[in-house]
Amino acid sequence: MNKYFQIIIDSYSGYAGYLWKEITNPGLHNYFYMLLGLSAFFFLLEILRPWRAEQPRFRKDFWLDFFYMFFNFFLFSLIIYNAASNVFVQLFNDFLGLFGLSNLAAIQIGSLGVGIQLMILFVLRDFIQWWTHRLLHRFDFLWEFHKVHHSVEQMGFAAHLRYHWMENIVYGAIQYIPLAMIGFGIDDFFIVYFFTTLVGHYNHTNITVSGGVSATVLGALVGVFLLLQMQLDWLQSIGFVVAAAGLSGIVLGPFMKIIFNSPEMHIWHHAYNLPEERRYGINFGLTLAIWDYIFGTAHIPHDGRDIKLGFPGVEEFPTTFVEQNLHGWKKK
C-alpha cells in the first residue's frame, strides 16, 4: 500500500513540475505552447476566411470551450488523471507479475525505423479511438457523458476539446492494453499527438478548404519531419519541403477527404437531426475518415454549412463547466 501511496505523491509532484516547466520553457516539444499556437492559427483562419460568415467570431460558448482545452489537456491530469493512471499501470503490472510476466509486449517493433513506428502507432491508436467513439454513442450511460461534446451549438476550433472528463478515462482505459502489447522504442510520440491535435482542431474549425490544399499542408508537415532526419543546407531544405508539399497535393488531393476527417464531414457528426436509420450517429472518425467509409458509417448528404447542431434536448442541457461535468452521474 505504501508503494501505491508513494506513486500518487510522485505523480502529483512530477506532473506539477512538468506543467510548470512547460509553461516557463517554450520549446519544440512543448504541449502547452503547441496548443496555444494551433489555437491561434485556426482562430486567425476563422477570422480571415469563415465558412459560416454570419457566425460571430467569438461564437457562443467560445470562452467555455477555451477553458475546456486547458482543463482536459493539462489541469485534469494534474488533479487526478496522471496519478490514477500511474497507479493503474502499477496495479496492472503487479497483476501480470502474479503470472510471471513483466509486460504485455507481444510484438516488438523497436527495431523498425522511427517513421514506421510512428505510422503504426498513429493508425492503431486512431482505429481504437474510432471504435471507442462509437461506443460513446451506442450505450446510453456513455452517451450521457459524451453529450457534453455534442452540446456545441456553434462550431469552432476550441469545440475540439470540449468533452466530459470521463472521456479521458474511457479512451485511456480502452486503448491502454492494445497499445501496451506493442513494444514501441521511440520517444517521438509528440509528433503523433501534435498531428492528431492539429487535425482535431481543423475538423471543428469554422473554415473550409479543398482536398488539394489540405494535402499540400500535410505534405509540407511530412517534409519537415523527414528533414529533421537529414543533413541538408537551407536551400536544399526549402526545396525538399516544397517538393513534398507539391507531390502530396497532386497525389493525395483527390482522395484527401476520404482518407482524413474534415470540417465538411465532421459537421454532420454534430447534426441536431440525424437520419432515423442512423440514430446512433454518423462520421465517427477522429483523424482518419477512412474507417467510416470502410464500416459504412460515412454520411454527407449535402453541404452541411448551416445545419442545426446539438441534439434533441440540448436547449435544456447545462451551460456551465461545473454542471456539465457533473452531468451523467445524476439520476434522471
N, C-alpha and C positions, 0 to 999 in steps of 0.2 A: 504493500500500500504506500509506503514511503517513496518507493520508486516512482509511482504514478503522480504523487503529490509534487515531487521534485520536477517531473516533466512539465506539470502545469506551471510551476514557478518559472522554470527556464523558458517556457514558451511565451509567457507574458513578457518577461524581461527581454527575451531575444527579439520578439516581434516589435515591441516598443522601440528598441534600439534600431531595428531595421527601418521602421517607419520614419523615425527621426532622421536617420541617415539619408533616406530617400528624399525627404523634404529639404534638407540642408546641403545635399551634394548632388546637384544636377549632373546627369551623365547619359551616355547612350543606352545603358541597360537600367533605366530608371522608370519604373511603372508610374510613379506619381506624375512626373512631367510628361511622360508619354501620353497619359490620359488627358492632361491639360492641353498638350499640343494637338492631339487628334480632335479634341472637342472644339478648340479654337478654329482649326482648319475647316471642319464641317459646318460650324456656325457661320463662318465667313461665306462659304458656298451657299448656305441657305439665304443669306442676305443678298448676295450678288445675283444668284440665279434660282429663285424659289420655284418649285414645281407647283405648289398651291400659292399663287401670288396674293390671294386675299387673306391668307392665314397670317396672324400677327407674327412679327419677328420674335418677340418674347411671347410665345404661344401659351395657351392655358397650361398651367402646372409646370412651366419651364423651370422655376427655381426649385420646386419639389423634386423634379427629376434630376436636376443638377446635384442636389444633396444625395439622392439615391446613388448616383455614380460613385461618390466617395465613400458612402456608407458600405455599399456592397463590395467595393474593390479593396477598401482598407479598414474602415472602422469596425466592421463586423468581425474581421479576423482578429483585431485587437481585443474586442470584447469577449469573444468566446471561441470562434471557429478555429483559430490556429492551435490553441491549447487542446480543444476537444479532438481535433484531427490527429495531433501527435499522440494523445492518449489512446485513441482508437488504433492507430498504427502499431503502437507498442503492445496493446492487448492482442491484436491480430497476430503479431509476430510471436508473442508468448504462446498463443494457441497453437501456432504451427510447430513451436518447439516441443509441444507435448507429443508430436508425432515424429520428432527427429528432423524437422525441416527448418531451414534457416530463412527461406524466402519462397515466393511463388514463381520465380522466373522460370518459365518453361521454354522460352525462346530467347536466345542470346543474340542480339543484333548489334552489340557494341563494336564488332569488327567491321561493320559496314561504314561507309562514308557518312559524314555529318549530314549532308543533304538528303541522303536516302533515309536516315533515321528520322529526320525532321518530317519528311513526307509521310512515313509510316505513322508517326505519332499524330500528325495533323489529320490524316484520313480516318484512322481508327477512332481517335477522340471525337471527331465530328459525327461519325456513324453512331457511336454510343449515345452522344448527346441528342441526335435526331430521334432515336427510339425513346429516350428519356422524355423528350419534349412531347412525343405522342402520348406517353403515359400521363403526363400532366393534364392533358385534355380528356383522356379516356376515363379516368377514375375521379369520381365526384369529390372525394376528400382532398385529392391533389389539385383538382381544378379550383377549389376554393382559395388555395394559396396562389395559384397561377393567375387568378382574376386580377391581382394587383397589377401585373404587367399589362393585362388587357383592359385596364381601366383608363388607359390613354385615349383621349378623345381628339387630340390634335397631335399629329406625328411630327417628331423632330429627333435629332441625333441623341439627345440625352435620354429619350424614352428607352433606348437600348438597355440601360442598366436600372430601370425601374422594375424591380421584382422583389417578392417576399423573401425574407432571409431564409425561409425553409427551402427555397430552391437551391441555395448554396449546398445545403446538406444532402438533398435528394440527388443532385447531379454528382456531387463529390462521392457519395456512397456507392452509386451505381457504377461509376467509371473506375473506382479505385482498383478493384480486383482484376478486371481485364487488363488495365494498364500495368499493374504490378507484375503480371505474368510475362511481360516483355522487358528484358534487361537493357534499358537504354543506357548508353555510355557517353552521354553528351551533357553539356552544361548550357546549351543554347536554346532551352525551351522558351526563352524570352521571345525569340523570333516567331514561334507559333502563337504565343499569347498576343504579341503585337499585331500580327496579321489578322487573327480572329476578332480582336477588339476593333480593328480598323473596319473590317467587313461588317461587323455588328453595328457600328456607328453609321456606316454607309446605308445599310438596309433600312434604318429608321429615319434617315435624313430627308428633309423636305427638298430634294433635288431629283433630277432625272438626267441620265446620260446614256449615250449609246453603248452597245456592247464593245464597239471598237475602241472607244475612249477608255472604258474600264479595263479592257485587255491591255491597252498600251501602258496604263498605270501599273498593272500587275507585272508586265514585262520589265518595266523600269525598276520595280522593287526587287524582283528576282535578279536583275542585273547587278544591282547594288550589293545584294547578298553574295553573289558569286565573286564580285570584285574584291570583297574582303578576304577571299581565299587566294587571291592572285597578287602578283607583283607587276603593276603597270604604272607608267607615268601618268600625269594628269590628263594629257591629250588623249592617250590611249584609253584611259578610264572613261572619259566623256564619250568617246566613240563606241566603246563597248556597251555602255548603258543605253545610248541612243539606238544602237543596233538591236539590243534585246527588246527594247520598248517597241520599235517598229515591227520586228518579226512577230512579237506576241500580238500586236494589234491586227496584223494581217491574218495570222493563222487562227488565233483564238477568238477574234472579234465576232464572227458569225455565230459562235457557239457559247459565248461568254455567259449569257443569261439563262442558259440551260445547265451549265456547269456550276455557276456561282449564284447565290442569292442576290437580290437586288431590291431597291425600293418599290419598283413596279410589281414585283412578285410578293414581297412581304406585306405590302399594304392590305392585300386580300386576306392574309392571315389574321389581321386585326379587324376584319369587317364585322360590323354590327349584325348584319343579316347574312347568315350562312345558308347555302343550299340545304334543303331538307335532307337529302341523302348524304350530306357531309356535316352533320350536326356536331361531330366530334372534332371538327377543324380541318384545315387545309394548309398547304405550303408550310410544313414544319421545319424546313431547313434553317439551320443557324448560319453556317458559312457556305456549305455546298447545297445547291438546289437539286443536284442530280438524284439524290435519294428519293425526292418527291416524284420525279419522273419515273424512276425505277419501280417504286412501290405504288404508283397510281394515286398519289395524294396531291399532285400539282393541279392548280385550278386558277386560271387567269382569264375570265370570260371576256373582259374588255378593259379599257383604260380605267384604272380604279382611283384616279387622282382625287375625285370629290366624293367618294363613298363615305357613308357614316361609319365611324369607328367605335369600338367598345363591345358591349354585349347587352342583351335584354336585361334590364335592371341596373345598368351602370349609373343611371341617374340617381339612384339611392345608395350607391356604393360609397364607403367612407372616403373622405377627401384629404385627411391629414396623414402624415407619416406614421404617427403612433397608432391611430385607428386602423390603418391599412395593414400594419404589421402585427396587429392583434387579430385581424380577420383570419378566419379559418380554424380558430381554436374555440370560438364561441358556439354554443348550440343554437340552431336555427329556431 
